[in-house]
Amino acid sequence: MKKYILDLRVKSNERLNNQNVLLKLSADIPLPEVLPGQFAEIRVDGSPPTFLRRPISVNYVDYQLNEVWFLVQEVGEGTKKLAEAKISQLINVIFPLGNSFSNPETPQQRMLLVGGGVGVAPLLYLGSELKKKGLSPEFLLGGKRAEDILQLHGFPEIWKRLYHYRRWFVRRKRICNEPFCTLHPKIRPYIHLWPNANDESRSRLCSP
């Protein structure tokens, strides 16, 4: 796929919790094709300690509004500066980069999408694209705290229109320490709802 270096303009900067913001950026030209699972390298201006671009997953692409969304978690100087972006500010972005999620083998295939914390970022776009193809993906969304489950309470019309979702809460820093997330004790009671979920062709996972 062709890569682009674009100056995108901040349309909105929405704070989701004390550590994460949702940046919605627009372009003066039509956005290029972006596939679910791809990411961007974002330049951080005005932060002298930040020499390298920051890789951020594409959260969603709205071609009607010509917007691309990025979930940004504040973990260092670079991402903290990005989280302070002002409306109409220009942000230089290289995208689309990386591989995309593979497509399901059949339209009838039931898909389970699993993500935790900011790792849910690419699943919104993936789920919307699967829905367009006639599938009804379901979600397992996790976080250390209820407020760490992103884009659930702030954007209920999106989630409820597109998917059914289930939530689980974990206290450990990582989503799970089992060979498969489906073996995590918080998930195991529900996994009978998704037969063959350990089959990688039937599930898509993303974790911070």
N, C-alpha and C positions, 0 to 999 in steps of 0.2 A: 504493500500500500504506500501511496505517496505521503510523505511527511510535510508538514507545514510549520512555518514560524510566523505566528500572528500576534499582533497587539490586540488583546481582547479588552473590552471595557466592562467594568464592574456595574452590573445592573442592580444587584442587591447583595447584602452581606447579612445573613441571618444567624444569630447566635442560637445554637441548639441546647447547649449546656455550658458549664464553666470551662470546658476544654475543647469544644468543637464548634465550628461555624460552617455554614453552607454558603459558598460563593457561587453566584450565578453570573456568568460572563457572556457577553454578546460580541459579535463580530460585525464589521462594516460590509463584509462579503458573505455569501452563503457558507455555512460551516461545511467542512469536508465530511465524508463518510467516516463515522466512528463506530467500532464494533464493541459490544459488551465485553468487559474485561480488559480493555486497553487503558492506557494511562497517558499522562502528559508530564513533560519536564517544565516546571514553572520557574521563571527567573524571579529572584527576590531583590527588588531595588530598595535602596535606603537602609540596608543592613550591612555595614562594613564587615562583620565577622562571617557573613554568608557568601562564600565564593562560588559554590555550586548550585545549580538549579535543584529544585525539590521535586521528586517524583510523586505525583498525586493521581489516584485512580479517577477515571471518569465516572461520575455518579449518575448522570442522566444527560441526554441530549434532546432538546425540544426544537425540532427543525421548524415548526410553525413560528415560534418566537425567536428562532435563530440564537438559542442559548445553550451553553454547555455548563453543567453544574460540577462543582468539586466540593467534597467534604474535606475539611482541613482540621486536623487535630494538632493542637499546640503542644509540641514536645521539645522545641528548641528555638533558637533565635530566628531561624528562617521561617518556620511555620507560624511563630508568634507574629512576625511582621506581616505575613500574608493575611492572618486573621484580622489585622487592623485595616485592611484595604477599605478605601472610601468609595462611595458611589461616584461613578464616572472616571475613576482612576484607570489607567491603562496597565495591563499586566501582560508581559511577553510570555508566550506559551509555545512549546514545540509539541506537536501531536499530529495524528494518533500514533502511539508507540506500543510495542509489545504485541503479544498474541491475544487472541480473543478466546472466549469460551467456545467449546465445540458444540455443534448443533445436535439436538436429539435425533436418534435414528429413525423414529416414527412420530407422526403428529399425535398419536394416541398415547405416547409414553408419558407417564406421570413423573414430574420432576420435583425434587426436594432441593431447595436452596438454603444453605447454612452459612451464617455469618455472625461474627461477634464484634461489638464495639464499632470502631471506624472501619472494620473489615466488611461491614455491610455495604460499603460504598458502591461497588459495581453491581450489586444484586438488584437494585431498583431498576436500572436500565436493562439488565438481563431479563428480569421478570416481565417487563413491559414488552420486550421484543418476543419473548416466548408466547405471551398472551396474543400478540398479533398473528402468531403462527397457529393459533387454535389450541394451545396448551393452557392448562390451569396450574401453574407452579404454586407450590406451597413453601412456606418459610419456617425455619427455626432461627430465631434471632436471639442473641445472648448478650449479656453484659454483667459486669461485677455488681452494678446497681441498676435499679429500674430506669434511672435517668440516663444510663449509658446505652440504652437501646434506642438508637437514633432513627429519626424520620418515622416515628410511630405516632407519637402524640402531636407533633408539630404538623404532620402532613397526613392526617387520617383519611382524607378523601382519596389520596393517591393509593395508599395501601389497600383500603377496603374496596375500591373500585376494581383493582387489578388482581388481588390475591386474597387467599386465606392465609393467616399467619398464626404461629404459635410462639410462645416466649418461654425462655428458661433463664434462670439466674445462677451465676456461679460466683464463688468467693475467691477462687484461684485466679492468678494473673492471666493464665492461659485458658482458652476455651475448654480444652480437655487434654489429658495426658495419656489417652488410650490410642491404640493403633487407628481406630476410626472414631470420629466424633459421635457416631451413633451408639458407641459403647459407653459414653459418659453416663454416670448414674442419674444425672438430671434429665437425660434424653431417653434413656432406655425404656421407661414406662410408656412412651408415646410411639416408639419406633415401629410397632406393629401396624401403624397406620400407613407406613410406606414400605411395603415388601420390597426386598432387594435393594434397600437404600445404600448398602455398602458397595453395590455395583457402581463403579465410577461413571458408567454411562447414564445413570439415573439420578445422580446428585452433583451439585456444584457447590464448592466451599470456598470461603474467603475469610481469613482471620488476620487481625493486626499482628 
